[in-house]
Amino acid sequence: MWRGERGSALVLVLLCAVLFLALAGAMAVVATTETTISATFRESAAALAGAEAAIARVVADLSSEPDLNGVLAGDAMSSFADGPAGFRTLPDGTRIELTELTNIERCGGPVCTDAQLTAATLDRPWGANNPRWHRYTSGWLRDVTAQSAAPRVYVVVWVGDDPLEDDGDPLTDDPDPDSPGHDAILIRSVAYAGYSVRRRLEVVARRVDGGVQLGSWREIR
């Protein structure tokens, strides 16, 4: 009888040990998940602030451009751009290629044909007036904004013609002052942070009295 009770006690101890191990594992998973959620939320906020800050910096550069045609044609770039297109390493360690990213913004794929650029799609319904995005600046937020304490965020800013124009030429600004897209340009800012977080903003900017004013904006998911 005593031996039977001893065997039952051993089984009970083993069951309790397994239960405690399972509980400890669950608590570890919960703690890790909460840490990841908290870190992702922090990085998301930093990326959004970075995208907004990059737009503000680009507006200052655009104000000094003699006209929008050089910008829309891709001949003019911000003085803070981190060099020619090529590969860059993001905060989470992944690598991107800026030419491919530009084409993805233009037509949704790494390589664009003329037919794809002018096709009317759900995301780009303007056909020949679809924005022909050009990279205007890219780099680490601390360099783009000249703030050494800026979060570790990489930003890329593209510019494109306002699709409200109907001139069929997305590489030049419509010279007609009565055109709704005259002296207007789209700014698309994408910020990359840790934990594979990305935030994308698009803003309408208009040249007014020698400066640039921001109009409507939206976040692109």
C-alpha positions in Angstrom: 0.0 0.0 0.0 2.8 2.4 0.9 4.6 1.6 -2.3 1.4 2.3 -4.3 1.0 5.7 -2.6 4.6 6.5 -3.2 4.2 5.8 -7.0 1.1 7.9 -7.1 2.9 10.8 -5.4 5.7 10.6 -8.0 3.2 10.7 -10.9 1.6 13.8 -9.2 4.9 15.5 -8.9 5.8 14.8 -12.5 2.4 16.2 -13.6 2.9 19.3 -11.6 6.4 19.8 -13.0 5.0 19.5 -16.6 2.2 21.9 -15.7 4.7 24.5 -14.3 6.9 24.1 -17.3 4.0 24.7 -19.7 2.9 27.7 -17.6 6.4 29.1 -17.7 6.7 28.6 -21.4 3.3 30.3 -22.0 4.4 33.3 -19.8 7.6 33.5 -21.8 5.7 33.6 -25.1 3.3 36.2 -23.8 6.3 38.4 -22.6 8.0 38.0 -25.9 4.9 38.8 -27.8 4.2 41.9 -25.7 7.8 43.1 -26.2 7.5 42.6 -29.9 4.1 44.5 -30.1 5.5 47.3 -28.0 8.7 47.6 -30.1 6.6 47.4 -33.4 4.3 50.2 -32.1 7.4 52.3 -31.2 9.0 51.7 -34.6 5.7 52.4 -36.4 5.5 55.8 -34.7 9.1 56.6 -35.5 8.5 55.6 -39.2 5.5 57.9 -39.4 7.3 60.8 -37.9 10.2 60.1 -40.3 8.0 60.1 -43.3 6.5 63.4 -42.3 9.9 64.9 -41.5 11.3 63.9 -44.9 8.4 65.6 -46.6 9.1 68.8 -44.7 12.7 68.6 -45.7 11.8 68.0 -49.3 9.4 71.0 -49.3 12.3 73.2 -48.4 14.4 71.8 -51.3 11.5 72.2 -53.8 11.0 75.8 -52.8 14.5 76.5 -54.2 14.0 74.7 -57.5 13.6 77.2 -60.4 10.6 75.2 -61.8 9.0 71.8 -61.5 9.9 70.5 -64.9 13.5 69.5 -63.9 12.0 67.7 -60.8 9.4 65.9 -62.8 11.9 64.8 -65.4 14.2 63.4 -62.8 17.0 65.8 -63.5 16.9 67.5 -60.1 17.4 65.8 -56.8 17.6 67.0 -53.2 21.1 67.9 -52.0 20.6 65.3 -49.2 20.2 62.3 -51.4 22.6 59.5 -50.4 24.0 58.9 -53.9 22.9 57.1 -57.0 20.5 54.2 -57.1 21.6 50.9 -55.9 21.3 48.6 -52.9 20.6 49.9 -49.4 20.4 48.0 -46.1 17.4 48.8 -43.9 17.2 48.9 -40.1 16.0 45.3 -39.9 18.9 44.1 -42.0 17.0 43.5 -45.2 18.3 44.9 -48.5 16.4 47.0 -51.0 17.3 48.2 -54.5 16.2 51.8 -55.2 15.6 51.4 -58.9 13.3 48.4 -58.3 11.5 50.3 -55.6 11.0 53.2 -57.9 9.5 50.9 -60.6 7.3 49.3 -58.0 5.9 52.8 -57.2 5.4 53.5 -60.9 3.8 50.3 -62.1 3.7 47.7 -59.2 6.6 45.6 -60.4 10.5 45.7 -60.5 10.5 46.5 -64.2 8.0 48.7 -66.1 7.0 48.8 -69.7 5.5 51.9 -71.4 2.2 50.0 -71.6 2.3 49.4 -67.8 3.2 53.0 -67.1 0.2 54.4 -69.0 -2.3 51.6 -68.1 -5.4 52.7 -66.2 -5.6 50.5 -63.1 -7.4 50.7 -59.7 -4.3 52.3 -58.1 -3.3 54.4 -61.1 -6.6 55.3 -63.0 -5.2 58.3 -64.9 -3.7 56.4 -67.8 -1.2 58.7 -69.7 -1.3 61.1 -66.8 -0.2 58.6 -64.2 2.6 60.0 -62.1 6.0 59.0 -63.4 7.7 58.8 -60.0 11.3 59.9 -59.7 13.4 59.5 -56.5 14.1 62.9 -55.2 15.9 62.0 -52.0 16.8 59.0 -49.9 18.9 58.4 -46.9 18.9 57.9 -43.1 16.6 60.3 -41.4 19.4 61.8 -39.3 21.1 62.9 -42.6 18.1 64.0 -44.4 16.9 66.2 -41.5 20.4 67.0 -40.2 19.3 65.8 -36.8 21.8 63.5 -35.2 19.3 62.3 -32.6 16.7 61.3 -35.2 15.4 57.7 -34.9 17.2 55.0 -37.0 14.8 55.3 -39.9 15.6 55.1 -43.7 13.5 57.3 -45.9 12.9 57.4 -49.6 10.9 60.3 -51.2 9.6 60.2 -54.7 8.0 63.0 -56.7 5.5 62.8 -59.5 3.2 65.0 -61.6 -0.3 65.9 -60.3 -2.6 63.4 -62.1 -5.3 66.1 -62.3 -3.5 67.5 -65.3 -4.9 66.3 -68.6 -1.9 67.1 -70.9 -0.8 63.5 -71.2 2.7 64.4 -70.2 3.7 63.4 -66.6 7.3 64.6 -67.1 6.4 68.3 -67.3 4.1 70.6 -65.5 1.0 71.8 -67.4 1.8 75.4 -68.3 -1.9 76.4 -68.4 -2.5 78.4 -65.2 -6.1 77.3 -65.4 -5.3 73.6 -65.2 -6.1 72.1 -61.8 -2.6 70.5 -61.8 -0.6 73.6 -62.7 2.3 74.3 -60.3 1.3 71.1 -58.4 3.3 68.0 -57.6 2.8 64.8 -55.7 5.3 63.9 -52.9 5.4 60.2 -51.8 7.5 59.6 -48.7 8.2 56.0 -47.5 10.0 55.4 -44.2 11.5 52.1 -43.1 12.1 51.3 -39.5 13.0 48.2 -37.4 10.8 45.1 -37.2 10.1 45.4 -41.0 7.9 48.5 -40.2 7.0 50.7 -43.2 4.9 53.9 -43.4 3.9 55.6 -46.6 2.5 59.1 -47.0 1.5 61.0 -50.1 1.0 64.7 -50.2 -0.1 67.2 -52.8 2.3 70.2 -52.9 1.7 73.4 -54.8 4.1 76.3 -55.7 2.7 79.6 -54.4 4.5 82.9 -54.4 7.9 81.3 -54.7 7.3 78.8 -52.0 5.6 75.4 -51.7 2.5 74.8 -49.7 1.1 71.4 -48.8 -2.4 70.4 -49.5 -4.3 67.1 -49.1 -2.4 64.1 -47.8 -3.1 60.4 -47.3 -1.4 57.4 -45.8 -1.0 54.5 -48.3 -1.4 51.1 -46.8 
